[in-house]
Amino acid sequence: MATANATSIDRVIDIFEAFQHSLAPLSLTELAEAVDMPKSTCHAIVGTLTARGYLYSLSRPRALYPTRRMFDVMRDIAAKDPLVERATPVLERLRDATRETIILGKRQGDSVIYLQVVEGLHSIRYSAKPGEFKPLHSSSIGKALLGSLKEAELRDWLQERKLQAITKATKVEHDVLIDDIVTSRKQGYFVTRGENVSDVWAVAAFINVQSQPLAVAVAGPKHRIEENLAEMARLLVASCSFLSRQLVQD
């Protein structure tokens, strides 16, 4: 029963992501094909979503499209996120100081999940979305979160894992990654140099909030981060220190 429920949830998410991809009304047949779902199953889910006010039907052409209901529900929920709501003003100030994209993330399983992304001010910038997952070993936030572990815990985590090369620069040898993380922890920040996206550098630091590690990163094109790495790291560490105190106080 649990597996069936999980599959149904996956299919509902797939339907909304199909509309996100198309950005246009879809017929029932087009929707079923887009999500690789039997038409009868798609019809049943669409019927429920329509009855609950999340989809509406068009007669000419005969098609479906989401209403604003899901947007309003998620907007209200996101506006009261107990962590992101308090962290965002600090992240925005760091964005204003660096002019680069700022990301807040935490570990979820063997990945990083982005909780908040404040887009940089440059026309050419690193872009990402909250809810995206990134590998722990190749992202700056991931390396910062691995750096929050004791070295023995880090070695235990790596022991049974073969690390995937996301780019040519990704550190996949265990000893090389461990040396990088241990050295970075001593200097107080962690850097990825094209290890997750080839032409993107990022610098990250971790904080502990109620015994839970979070990390903040400054990310941008290689030439800008490389030229200003020391200043970016200084601003990042200061912001993380302030954010840590604020979250503890709240």
Backbone bond lengths (Angstrom), bond angles and torsions (degrees), N, CA, C in turn:
res aa  C-N    CA-C-N  psi(-1)  N-CA   C-N-CA  omega(-1)  CA-C   N-CA-C  phi
1 M - - - 1.463 - - 1.523 110.62 -
2 A 1.347 117.24 -42.01 1.465 120.51 -179.75 1.519 110.97 -61.94
3 T 1.345 115.71 -40.95 1.468 119.24 179.74 1.525 110.65 -65.18
4 A 1.325 117.16 -40.57 1.463 120.79 179.11 1.527 110.59 -63.15
5 N 1.349 116.51 -41.97 1.463 120.10 179.37 1.521 110.73 -64.08
6 A 1.338 116.17 -40.88 1.458 120.00 179.09 1.521 111.08 -63.95
7 T 1.334 116.05 -39.28 1.462 119.87 178.02 1.521 111.03 -63.72
8 S 1.331 117.51 -40.57 1.466 121.38 178.65 1.522 110.83 -63.06
9 I 1.322 116.88 -40.40 1.467 120.41 178.37 1.524 110.04 -64.78
10 D 1.319 116.95 -43.14 1.466 121.02 176.53 1.518 110.74 -55.86
11 R 1.323 116.62 -42.29 1.462 120.58 -176.08 1.529 111.65 -69.31
12 V 1.322 117.25 -37.00 1.466 119.92 176.46 1.532 109.98 -63.74
13 I 1.335 116.03 -44.37 1.466 119.99 178.07 1.521 110.36 -62.68
14 D 1.337 116.32 -42.29 1.468 120.23 178.75 1.530 111.19 -58.25
15 I 1.331 116.82 -39.14 1.465 120.41 -179.42 1.522 111.00 -63.34
16 F 1.326 116.93 -46.13 1.459 118.85 179.68 1.530 111.37 -67.17
17 E 1.328 117.34 -35.71 1.464 119.47 178.19 1.526 111.15 -70.63
18 A 1.326 117.45 -28.08 1.470 119.89 175.06 1.524 110.14 -65.03
19 F 1.329 117.07 -41.05 1.460 120.15 176.34 1.531 110.97 -67.05
20 Q 1.341 116.47 -36.62 1.465 119.61 176.93 1.521 110.40 -61.56
21 H 1.317 116.50 -37.88 1.465 120.97 -179.65 1.531 111.34 -72.93
22 S 1.321 116.87 -41.44 1.468 119.79 -175.41 1.520 112.37 -80.51
23 L 1.344 116.28 -36.41 1.470 121.36 -175.07 1.517 111.29 51.76
24 A 1.337 115.01 36.59 1.461 121.57 179.99 1.525 107.70 -158.44
25 P 1.338 117.26 155.83 1.468 119.69 176.54 1.523 111.35 -58.30
26 L 1.324 115.76 148.06 1.462 121.95 179.11 1.519 109.38 -128.64
27 S 1.318 116.00 139.21 1.455 119.71 172.34 1.527 108.59 -72.68
28 L 1.318 116.38 165.68 1.463 120.03 178.81 1.526 110.44 -59.17
29 T 1.327 116.43 -41.14 1.470 120.68 179.40 1.520 110.66 -63.69
30 E 1.345 117.24 -45.69 1.469 121.13 179.33 1.518 111.22 -62.90
31 L 1.329 116.18 -39.82 1.460 120.41 -179.67 1.523 110.83 -66.70
32 A 1.319 117.15 -44.42 1.463 120.52 178.89 1.527 111.13 -61.35
33 E 1.329 116.37 -40.50 1.464 120.14 178.41 1.525 110.82 -67.91
34 A 1.345 117.22 -39.25 1.467 120.84 -177.73 1.519 112.33 -64.08
35 V 1.342 116.66 -33.08 1.470 120.14 -177.68 1.527 111.67 -104.32
36 D 1.354 116.77 6.63 1.467 122.01 177.47 1.534 110.42 53.71
37 M 1.340 114.32 56.44 1.452 121.52 -174.60 1.528 109.17 -130.01
38 P 1.332 119.08 142.62 1.468 119.49 173.68 1.526 110.48 -55.91
39 K 1.319 116.04 140.37 1.463 119.77 -175.86 1.530 111.36 -60.45
40 S 1.304 117.64 -35.00 1.471 120.94 -179.83 1.533 110.79 -65.91
41 T 1.331 115.89 -40.88 1.468 120.05 178.39 1.523 110.51 -66.63
42 C 1.329 115.33 -43.66 1.463 120.49 178.70 1.530 110.12 -60.94
43 H 1.331 116.47 -41.84 1.466 121.37 179.85 1.526 110.76 -59.75
44 A 1.320 117.12 -41.98 1.467 121.19 -178.73 1.531 110.82 -65.79
45 I 1.340 116.98 -44.23 1.462 120.28 -179.91 1.525 110.66 -67.13
46 V 1.326 116.09 -43.09 1.466 120.79 178.26 1.528 110.16 -60.62
47 G 1.325 117.04 -39.15 1.456 120.35 178.63 1.520 112.11 -60.29
48 T 1.321 115.95 -42.86 1.469 120.18 178.71 1.525 111.02 -66.63
49 L 1.326 117.03 -45.03 1.464 120.62 -179.53 1.525 111.28 -63.93
50 T 1.319 116.12 -36.76 1.468 119.84 178.37 1.527 110.88 -68.59
51 A 1.325 115.56 -42.88 1.468 119.87 179.79 1.525 112.00 -64.23
52 R 1.342 116.63 -30.34 1.470 120.80 -179.98 1.526 112.65 -88.44
53 G 1.329 117.77 -1.19 1.450 121.29 175.63 1.513 115.42 88.59
54 Y 1.343 117.97 14.12 1.463 120.87 -178.93 1.530 112.79 -92.86
55 L 1.325 117.58 -18.73 1.454 122.66 175.14 1.520 108.51 -130.89
56 Y 1.319 116.07 153.26 1.456 119.92 170.59 1.521 108.36 -132.32
57 S 1.344 115.24 158.87 1.461 119.57 -175.80 1.520 110.71 -107.99
58 L 1.317 114.71 145.61 1.454 123.31 175.06 1.527 107.80 -107.91
59 S 1.329 116.45 143.19 1.466 118.44 -178.79 1.519 112.51 -90.39
60 R 1.338 117.59 -32.80 1.465 121.32 -179.87 1.526 109.93 -136.83
61 P 1.317 119.71 107.98 1.472 125.41 -7.37 1.528 110.61 -71.60
62 R 1.303 117.60 159.44 1.464 120.74 -179.32 1.523 107.97 -70.92
63 A 1.306 115.53 107.73 1.465 119.74 -173.93 1.527 109.60 -157.14
64 L 1.323 114.64 177.37 1.466 122.69 -177.64 1.518 109.51 -127.40
65 Y 1.328 115.59 153.61 1.464 119.96 174.25 1.531 108.07 -156.22
66 P 1.333 118.00 147.10 1.463 120.23 179.39 1.533 111.96 -68.03
67 T 1.325 115.98 146.17 1.454 121.58 168.57 1.534 108.39 -82.58
68 R 1.306 117.70 -177.69 1.464 121.80 176.91 1.527 112.58 -80.75
69 R 1.326 118.20 1.07 1.456 119.25 -172.37 1.527 112.30 -61.41
70 M 1.332 117.45 -46.21 1.463 119.44 179.49 1.521 110.41 -62.35
71 F 1.328 117.01 -40.71 1.468 120.98 177.73 1.525 110.44 -58.57
72 D 1.340 116.81 -46.61 1.461 120.29 -178.12 1.521 111.59 -65.87
73 V 1.332 116.28 -40.91 1.468 120.02 178.58 1.526 110.44 -61.03
74 M 1.345 116.82 -49.37 1.455 120.54 -177.06 1.526 111.89 -69.72
75 R 1.342 117.06 -34.45 1.465 119.93 176.79 1.527 110.50 -61.56
76 D 1.330 116.98 -45.30 1.464 120.48 -179.70 1.522 111.40 -64.34
77 I 1.327 116.12 -39.48 1.470 119.77 178.85 1.521 110.50 -66.89
78 A 1.346 116.56 -48.26 1.465 120.86 -176.78 1.519 112.13 -63.35
79 A 1.323 116.49 -33.26 1.468 120.23 -178.09 1.518 112.22 -65.19
80 K 1.317 117.17 -20.36 1.465 120.49 -178.19 1.526 112.61 -115.91
81 D 1.332 116.53 21.42 1.464 119.62 174.39 1.528 108.06 -58.04
82 P 1.341 119.04 119.15 1.469 120.44 -171.96 1.521 114.52 -64.61
83 L 1.322 117.07 -23.52 1.462 120.82 179.62 1.521 111.31 -95.62
84 V 1.323 116.55 -53.22 1.462 121.14 -174.94 1.525 111.43 -63.69
85 E 1.336 117.04 -37.69 1.462 120.48 -179.10 1.526 111.19 -58.51
86 R 1.338 117.09 -40.70 1.465 120.96 -178.69 1.524 112.32 -80.41
87 A 1.332 116.21 -30.15 1.463 119.20 -176.15 1.519 113.06 -81.09
88 T 1.327 117.93 -30.17 1.466 121.38 -171.13 1.525 114.22 -56.57
89 P 1.344 120.93 -44.06 1.470 118.73 178.63 1.523 113.59 -58.15
90 V 1.329 117.14 -36.56 1.469 120.71 177.84 1.524 109.91 -68.87
91 L 1.324 116.69 -41.76 1.462 120.65 178.68 1.522 110.90 -63.91
92 E 1.322 116.97 -38.00 1.466 120.69 179.16 1.522 111.34 -66.42
93 R 1.326 116.68 -38.23 1.476 118.93 177.72 1.525 110.99 -66.98
94 L 1.336 116.13 -36.98 1.463 119.40 177.01 1.527 109.70 -67.00
95 R 1.327 117.87 -39.51 1.461 121.41 175.66 1.526 110.76 -59.98
96 D 1.324 116.82 -44.13 1.462 120.52 -179.55 1.526 111.38 -63.68
97 A 1.338 116.08 -35.65 1.472 120.23 -178.53 1.527 111.58 -74.57
98 T 1.326 117.35 -36.96 1.469 121.06 -176.45 1.522 112.66 -97.42
99 R 1.331 116.30 -24.66 1.468 124.73 -175.35 1.535 111.97 67.98
100 E 1.323 116.82 8.85 1.462 121.43 179.79 1.529 110.37 -106.19
101 T 1.327 115.99 168.57 1.463 121.65 179.86 1.524 110.73 -71.18
102 I 1.329 115.74 134.34 1.456 122.29 -178.56 1.526 108.95 -114.43
103 I 1.323 115.87 135.62 1.465 121.23 -175.93 1.524 109.94 -129.19
104 L 1.322 115.64 135.69 1.461 122.49 171.61 1.519 107.65 -110.04
105 G 1.339 116.88 130.39 1.453 119.35 -178.32 1.507 112.74 -145.36
106 K 1.318 115.28 166.22 1.460 121.06 175.10 1.526 108.76 -143.33
107 R 1.285 114.90 166.71 1.457 119.93 179.05 1.521 110.25 -79.92
108 Q 1.305 116.52 136.72 1.454 122.91 172.58 1.515 106.95 -136.46
109 G 1.314 115.99 102.27 1.457 120.66 -174.35 1.515 109.94 67.47
110 D 1.316 116.61 -127.46 1.457 121.39 -179.71 1.526 111.86 -100.08
111 S 1.324 116.60 20.99 1.457 121.00 -178.87 1.517 110.64 -132.81
112 V 1.320 114.75 170.50 1.459 122.91 169.13 1.518 107.18 -100.09
113 I 1.333 116.57 136.12 1.454 120.19 170.66 1.524 107.94 -112.13
114 Y 1.325 116.13 130.11 1.462 120.85 177.30 1.526 109.17 -77.55
115 L 1.327 116.37 123.72 1.459 121.94 179.16 1.525 111.93 -92.72
116 Q 1.325 116.57 -34.82 1.454 121.36 178.76 1.516 109.64 -149.37
117 V 1.317 116.57 142.87 1.458 122.77 176.49 1.528 107.42 -132.09
118 V 1.322 116.25 122.65 1.467 121.62 175.81 1.521 106.18 -109.41
119 E 1.322 116.39 109.06 1.466 121.45 -173.67 1.523 112.39 -63.26
120 G 1.336 115.75 142.61 1.460 121.77 178.36 1.519 111.75 -67.17
121 L 1.335 115.51 167.84 1.459 122.14 -175.12 1.525 113.02 -92.74
122 H 1.318 118.09 -11.36 1.458 121.19 179.09 1.527 110.26 -77.56
123 S 1.322 116.60 151.11 1.465 119.56 176.74 1.533 111.04 -66.67
124 I 1.318 116.55 -34.63 1.468 121.40 173.64 1.521 107.14 -102.75
125 R 1.321 116.38 113.46 1.465 120.54 -173.44 1.524 109.69 -151.45
126 Y 1.328 115.43 166.20 1.462 120.08 173.76 1.523 108.08 -78.61
127 S 1.323 116.86 132.78 1.457 121.58 -179.77 1.526 110.33 -121.01
128 A 1.311 115.13 141.88 1.460 121.59 177.28 1.527 107.27 -154.98
129 K 1.332 116.61 175.04 1.448 121.54 -178.38 1.531 109.93 -131.40
130 P 1.341 117.62 143.48 1.469 118.97 171.31 1.525 110.39 -56.26
131 G 1.328 115.44 142.66 1.460 120.19 -178.19 1.513 113.74 94.66
132 E 1.331 117.61 -11.50 1.466 119.98 176.40 1.524 110.12 -71.64
133 F 1.333 115.00 148.34 1.465 121.47 175.80 1.523 109.37 -107.25
134 K 1.335 116.04 142.50 1.458 122.25 176.25 1.528 108.77 -133.88
135 P 1.334 117.33 152.60 1.470 119.52 178.52 1.524 111.40 -65.58
136 L 1.309 116.35 145.04 1.461 120.49 177.30 1.527 111.64 -64.59
137 H 1.331 117.62 -39.55 1.455 120.28 -169.04 1.523 113.98 -81.05
138 S 1.360 117.23 -17.49 1.463 118.29 -173.89 1.515 113.83 -112.83
139 S 1.317 118.55 -12.58 1.458 122.01 179.98 1.523 110.00 -97.96
140 S 1.331 116.77 151.11 1.462 119.36 -179.22 1.521 110.54 -65.44
141 I 1.331 117.80 -40.55 1.463 120.13 177.62 1.522 109.88 -63.59
142 G 1.324 116.97 -41.18 1.452 120.07 178.25 1.520 112.26 -61.22
143 K 1.327 116.32 -43.82 1.464 118.92 179.40 1.523 110.69 -66.16
144 A 1.337 117.00 -35.47 1.460 119.80 176.66 1.527 110.61 -64.37
145 L 1.328 117.25 -42.02 1.462 120.70 179.34 1.527 111.27 -68.15
146 L 1.327 117.12 -37.70 1.467 119.29 173.24 1.518 110.08 -64.90
147 G 1.335 116.29 -33.13 1.459 120.55 177.81 1.516 113.77 -69.24
148 S 1.325 117.07 -16.30 1.466 120.29 176.40 1.530 111.51 -77.81
149 L 1.332 116.61 -12.33 1.458 121.23 178.21 1.523 110.85 -82.72
150 K 1.323 116.23 156.08 1.459 120.10 168.35 1.526 107.79 -68.66
151 E 1.331 116.21 152.53 1.462 119.29 -176.04 1.523 111.82 -58.07
152 A 1.328 117.47 -38.27 1.469 120.53 179.12 1.530 110.62 -63.49
153 E 1.334 116.61 -39.36 1.468 120.50 178.35 1.524 110.51 -66.43
154 L 1.330 116.11 -39.10 1.457 120.98 178.02 1.529 110.64 -62.25
155 R 1.334 116.53 -45.56 1.463 120.18 179.84 1.531 111.01 -64.36
156 D 1.330 116.91 -38.05 1.464 119.89 178.28 1.527 110.84 -64.19
157 W 1.344 116.16 -41.21 1.466 120.13 179.81 1.523 110.92 -63.10
158 L 1.325 116.44 -40.30 1.460 121.49 -177.18 1.520 113.13 -75.37
159 Q 1.307 117.02 -23.87 1.463 121.54 -168.55 1.528 113.36 -54.13
160 E 1.323 117.06 -42.21 1.464 120.42 -175.59 1.526 112.87 -100.87
161 R 1.323 117.29 14.40 1.462 119.27 -174.27 1.518 112.44 -118.12
162 K 1.324 114.66 136.50 1.455 121.00 170.04 1.515 107.38 -100.32
163 L 1.309 116.91 118.63 1.454 121.69 -173.94 1.520 110.73 -81.52
164 Q 1.315 115.86 135.20 1.464 121.74 -178.13 1.519 110.26 -87.04
165 A 1.318 116.39 138.63 1.463 121.63 175.73 1.527 108.65 -80.99
166 I 1.327 116.65 103.47 1.461 121.12 179.79 1.527 109.94 -74.46
167 T 1.334 116.15 -39.84 1.467 122.72 172.73 1.520 107.30 -133.79
168 K 1.322 116.18 178.98 1.466 120.20 177.24 1.519 112.09 -65.27
169 A 1.334 116.55 -22.23 1.468 120.40 -177.07 1.530 113.52 -92.31
170 T 1.331 117.96 -5.21 1.464 120.49 -177.11 1.519 110.92 -62.89
171 K 1.330 115.85 134.62 1.462 121.28 177.65 1.527 108.26 -83.30
172 V 1.323 116.40 110.45 1.459 120.74 -177.74 1.534 112.35 -109.76
173 E 1.337 117.08 -13.94 1.467 119.21 176.41 1.527 108.36 -80.18
174 H 1.313 117.00 128.78 1.454 121.41 -174.60 1.532 112.60 -56.76
175 D 1.335 117.28 -47.99 1.460 120.08 -177.19 1.523 111.69 -64.37
176 V 1.322 116.59 -37.08 1.464 120.26 178.69 1.522 110.46 -65.05
177 L 1.329 116.73 -44.15 1.463 120.41 179.36 1.525 110.87 -65.80
178 I 1.314 116.96 -42.95 1.469 120.14 179.42 1.518 110.75 -60.96
179 D 1.328 117.31 -45.99 1.470 120.61 178.39 1.523 111.11 -59.14
180 D 1.316 116.36 -42.21 1.470 121.16 179.22 1.522 110.21 -61.36
181 I 1.331 117.03 -47.49 1.460 121.07 -176.53 1.523 111.67 -67.93
182 V 1.319 117.24 -42.66 1.470 120.35 179.87 1.526 110.71 -64.14
183 T 1.320 117.08 -43.92 1.466 121.30 178.37 1.526 110.75 -64.17
184 S 1.318 115.84 -42.38 1.466 120.50 -179.52 1.523 111.52 -64.51
185 R 1.321 116.36 -38.41 1.471 118.78 179.46 1.523 110.31 -61.95
186 K 1.318 117.63 -38.63 1.459 120.58 179.57 1.523 111.85 -64.04
187 Q 1.349 116.67 -34.82 1.467 119.15 -179.01 1.531 111.94 -85.90
188 G 1.333 116.85 -11.42 1.452 120.79 172.76 1.513 115.85 95.01
189 Y 1.320 118.00 1.87 1.462 120.88 177.68 1.525 109.35 -156.49
190 F 1.361 114.65 162.55 1.458 122.46 -171.89 1.523 108.78 -126.37
191 V 1.324 116.33 138.08 1.456 120.79 -174.04 1.527 109.91 -124.03
192 T 1.340 115.91 137.19 1.461 120.76 166.98 1.520 107.72 -113.18
193 R 1.302 115.10 131.79 1.463 122.56 -176.80 1.529 108.63 -115.18
194 G 1.314 115.75 79.90 1.460 120.22 -178.49 1.508 113.82 69.24
195 E 1.319 118.79 22.52 1.459 122.06 -176.18 1.526 113.40 -85.32
196 N 1.341 116.33 -19.80 1.457 120.05 179.37 1.532 111.50 -113.88
197 V 1.317 116.44 -38.77 1.463 123.63 171.50 1.524 105.74 -131.75
198 S 1.309 117.33 128.00 1.463 121.72 -166.38 1.521 114.79 -52.71
199 D 1.316 117.73 -43.02 1.465 119.98 -174.57 1.519 113.17 -102.58
200 V 1.347 116.60 17.07 1.464 121.36 -178.29 1.526 110.14 -116.48
201 W 1.329 115.16 131.95 1.457 122.34 170.19 1.524 107.89 -109.17
202 A 1.325 116.27 152.62 1.461 120.38 177.38 1.517 109.40 -149.71
203 V 1.322 115.36 149.32 1.460 121.81 176.72 1.525 107.22 -125.95
204 A 1.334 116.64 134.15 1.463 121.22 -174.01 1.520 110.89 -136.26
205 A 1.329 115.40 158.03 1.460 122.58 174.60 1.520 107.90 -142.17
206 F 1.332 116.70 152.61 1.454 119.46 -179.71 1.522 111.07 -108.13
207 I 1.323 115.21 155.00 1.459 122.47 172.94 1.519 107.41 -132.04
208 N 1.307 116.72 156.90 1.456 121.27 176.46 1.526 108.67 -112.04
209 V 1.322 115.37 124.05 1.451 121.55 179.06 1.523 107.78 -122.64
210 Q 1.344 116.06 111.32 1.461 121.25 -177.35 1.526 110.75 52.73
211 S 1.330 114.58 48.28 1.470 123.49 178.46 1.518 113.26 65.30
212 Q 1.322 116.90 16.06 1.458 120.95 178.13 1.526 109.45 -115.46
213 P 1.334 117.60 120.14 1.470 119.26 -179.75 1.527 112.20 -76.54
214 L 1.319 115.37 134.06 1.455 123.82 171.30 1.517 106.18 -124.57
215 A 1.319 117.37 164.78 1.467 119.59 177.76 1.519 109.87 -142.68
216 V 1.336 114.16 149.58 1.461 122.36 178.40 1.515 107.69 -122.17
217 A 1.325 116.78 139.19 1.461 121.23 -179.46 1.517 110.74 -129.55
218 V 1.333 114.57 148.62 1.461 123.71 168.43 1.519 105.97 -109.50
219 A 1.324 117.27 121.64 1.471 120.55 -174.47 1.521 110.73 -129.75
220 G 1.333 115.39 142.56 1.451 120.23 178.83 1.513 111.55 -171.21
221 P 1.325 117.04 -177.96 1.462 120.97 178.66 1.523 111.55 -59.11
222 K 1.312 115.82 148.29 1.462 122.92 -175.68 1.521 112.89 -50.50
223 H 1.344 117.15 -48.55 1.463 118.52 -171.67 1.524 111.85 -65.05
224 R 1.332 118.05 -34.68 1.470 118.85 -178.14 1.521 111.78 -77.10
225 I 1.333 117.05 -41.94 1.466 119.40 -179.74 1.524 110.36 -69.02
226 E 1.319 116.83 -43.16 1.463 120.66 -179.04 1.525 111.27 -59.98
227 E 1.330 116.87 -42.96 1.458 120.81 -178.29 1.519 113.24 -69.33
228 N 1.337 116.72 -24.65 1.466 120.67 -173.87 1.528 112.56 -124.46
229 L 1.331 116.55 25.81 1.459 120.38 -172.42 1.528 112.93 -57.93
230 A 1.313 117.61 -46.93 1.464 120.54 -176.92 1.525 110.86 -61.69
231 E 1.332 117.45 -43.30 1.459 120.68 179.84 1.524 111.40 -69.46
232 M 1.333 116.83 -39.53 1.462 120.14 176.98 1.531 110.26 -60.59
233 A 1.328 116.21 -44.00 1.463 120.83 -179.80 1.523 111.07 -64.38
234 R 1.321 117.31 -40.04 1.473 121.02 179.97 1.527 110.11 -63.00
235 L 1.309 117.37 -46.73 1.464 121.07 -179.99 1.529 110.99 -65.54
236 L 1.338 116.01 -39.58 1.458 120.63 179.62 1.522 111.26 -62.52
237 V 1.318 116.95 -50.14 1.466 121.03 -177.15 1.521 110.56 -62.49
238 A 1.322 117.56 -41.10 1.467 120.73 177.98 1.526 110.70 -63.03
239 S 1.328 117.16 -42.36 1.460 120.83 179.68 1.520 111.26 -65.96
240 C 1.330 117.03 -40.25 1.461 120.46 178.90 1.523 111.34 -64.88
241 S 1.325 116.83 -38.83 1.460 120.70 177.24 1.525 110.58 -61.65
242 F 1.330 116.24 -45.26 1.462 121.00 178.55 1.527 110.70 -64.55
243 L 1.336 117.17 -44.73 1.450 121.25 -178.86 1.528 111.38 -62.92
244 S 1.312 116.72 -40.01 1.449 121.46 179.29 1.526 110.67 -60.98
245 R 1.323 117.13 -45.86 1.464 120.89 179.38 1.524 110.94 -64.82
246 Q 1.328 116.80 -41.03 1.445 120.59 -178.78 1.522 111.79 -64.72
247 L 1.321 117.07 -44.43 1.463 120.04 -178.42 1.528 111.55 -67.84
248 V 1.325 116.62 -33.83 1.464 119.53 177.18 1.521 110.43 -67.72
249 Q 1.343 116.31 -41.23 1.453 120.76 -179.78 1.516 111.83 -64.90
250 D 1.344 114.95 -38.51 1.465 118.91 -178.83 1.516 111.95 -74.51
